[in-house]
Amino acid sequence: MKKLVLCFLMLAFSFQVEASSGSRFKKVLIIVLENTDYADALKQPFLQKLARRGALLTQMNGVTHPSQGNYIALLGGDTMQVVNDNPVNIKGTNLVDLLEVRGYTWKGYIEDYPGNCFTGPTKGRYARKHNPFISFIDIAQNPSRCANIVDTKTFEKDAAAGALPSFALYAPNLDDDGHDTGIGFASNWLQKNFESKFSDPQFMKELLVIITFDESKTRSGNLIYTALLGDSVVPGSSTNQTLTHIDLMRMIEDEFQLGTLGRKDNAAQGPEGIWK
């Protein structure tokens, strides 16, 4: 029994050490906007600016329609058979499991999220379908884990304190993400709330920011805008690899040496040709 405990402690220690790894970035922040075709997003001056400042993924595609399956894929490496926006309760493993076992920290910054492991479909401008964390049972039914799902007001405090987690997913509410207001509103919101941060070397230090969308507005395709910002990215670069949200997840798995969930992330590949 003592040998088993000792092995466990040694393993835990090795995981904590590995949590400092990452040659390209130490932290990642994904900001997800809504329901916009690639070409329409690129018409927005601020999104054009971000593409020039960082790397543009010119063949980035949503995994599915409608919205929820794309959010699930970001954490699950697959849509997990989610075919609509109705509440789902998924028993499978997820990216959080991989992060925690390696000693990495995480948070879901979900605008207007009520807190307290709330599992209702909506409340005010909050929509559960845009909060993938709460759809995984091993998070939703674990109070200490779902305490990491917080309102975006906490993001401002964490950012000011230099205390962002290793992995963060930021989902604005139904107005600010453009779902009910359009891409012009969402782009202006993004600029107002993040331009000063993206221009701050201290905020961006060792951080990779991913600005992406859940899906295209046009249902006959699913080409979406995605830009990557960070010190490790070549400004003005691009890649025409065909990529999806699952490839973004694989990039994080590889950078943090997490292994995979053995789903579609197993065969996925992160973006290439954009790194310094």
C-alpha positions, -999 to +999 in steps of 0.1 A: +000+000+000+028+024+009+046+016-024+013+024-042+010+058-024+046+066-032+042+058-069+011+080-070+029+109-054+059+106-078+035+104-107+016+135-095+049+153-091+059+145-126+026+158-139+032+191-121+066+194-137+051+188-171+026+216-165+055+240-171+062+226-206+052+243-238+077+256-264+052+279-282+028+291-254+023+284-217-014+295-217-042+295-243-073+316-245-101+307-270-128+333-277-158+320-296-181+342-316-212+331-335-228+322-368-207+340-394-193+331-428-156+335-432-159+362-459-183+383-438-160+381-408-131+393-429-150+424-439-148+436-403-119+461-399-109+448-365-109+412-375-088+421-405-064+439-382-061+408-360-055+386-390-026+409-400-012+410-365-013+372-361-019+341-382-051+335-403-064+300-408-079+303-442-095+269-444-109+266-408-142+249-407-169+243-381-173+206-373-211+206-376-244+225-376-260+237-354-240+254-327-236+231-297-217+203-314-189+226-322-184+237-286-186+200-275-159+191-301-135+217-286-135+198-254-145+163-265-124+157-296-157+148-313-193+160-314-202+131-291-233+125-312-247+159-304-270+168-333-290+198-319-289+226-294-310+208-267-293+202-233-271+171-232-254+152-204-223+134-217-206+107-197-174+107-218-140+121-209-130+156-221-101+180-223-105+190-187-097+155-176-064+156-196-055+190-183-061+182-146-042+149-146-011+168-160-014+196-134-028+223-157-054+248-146-086+257-166-116+280-165-147+286-186-154+323-188-191+323-198-208+357-199-239+359-177-235+323-164-255+321-132-230+299-114-236+272-088-235+244-114-265+258-131-278+234-158-308+252-172-309+259-209-310+297-207-310+325-182-312+361-195-286+363-223-268+332-212-273+300-233-261+266-221-255+254-257-225+278-257-211+264-225-196+230-233-182+224-198-216+220-182-226+193-207-200+168-194-213+150-163-179+147-146-178+185-145-215+194-140-219+170-110-186+179-094-190+212-074-153+219-072-149+214-110-179+234-121-167+262-098-142+268-126-171+279-148-175+316-140-190+348-154-168+369-176-165+395-148-140+371-132-120+371-164-113+408-160-101+402-124-079+373-134-065+392-164-057+423-142-040+400-116-020+381-143-038+350-131-053+335-162-054+296-162-034+274-185-066+268-206-095+292-209-126+293-231-144+326-233-180+325-245-198+359-247-235+361-243-261+360-271-257+397-278-219+401-276-211+369-296-231+382-325-257+354-323-287+378-320-270+410-331-247+402-361-210+402-369-207+440-368-218+442-332-196+412-322-165+427-338-171+460-322-176+443-288-144+423-293-124+455-301-139+474-271-131+447-246-099+431-259-079+456-281-061+470-251-053+435-239-041+422-272-018+453-275-004+447-240+029+427-240+025+417-204-010+403-210+002+385-242+034+371-226+035+333-232-002+334-242-018+321-274-051+338-282-075+321-306-104+341-320-128+317-338-165+311-345-187+282-338-201+278-373-208+296-405-241+313-411-245+295-444-256+260-438-244+246-471-208+249-459-190+257-426-160+279-434-152+302-405-128+329-395-100+319-371-070+340-361-042+331-337-023+358-318+008+355-297+046+359-294+052+326-311+031+334-342+045+349-373+026+382-379+007+382-412+012+345-417-015+320-428-021+284-435-045+268-460-046+235-441-081+222-438-087+225-400-116+222-375-121+229-338-108+194-332-075+203-348-073+233-324-078+209-295-051+186-308-027+216-310-034+222-273-030+185-264+004+184-282+017+217-268+008+206-232+018+170-238-016+158-227-020+128-250-054+125-267-089+113-258-086+087-286-115+101-306-112+122-337-085+142-319-063+112-323-059+118-361-061+156-359-032+179-366-026+214-354-019+243-378+016+245-393+037+271-411+026+299-388+051+296-359+083+315-353 
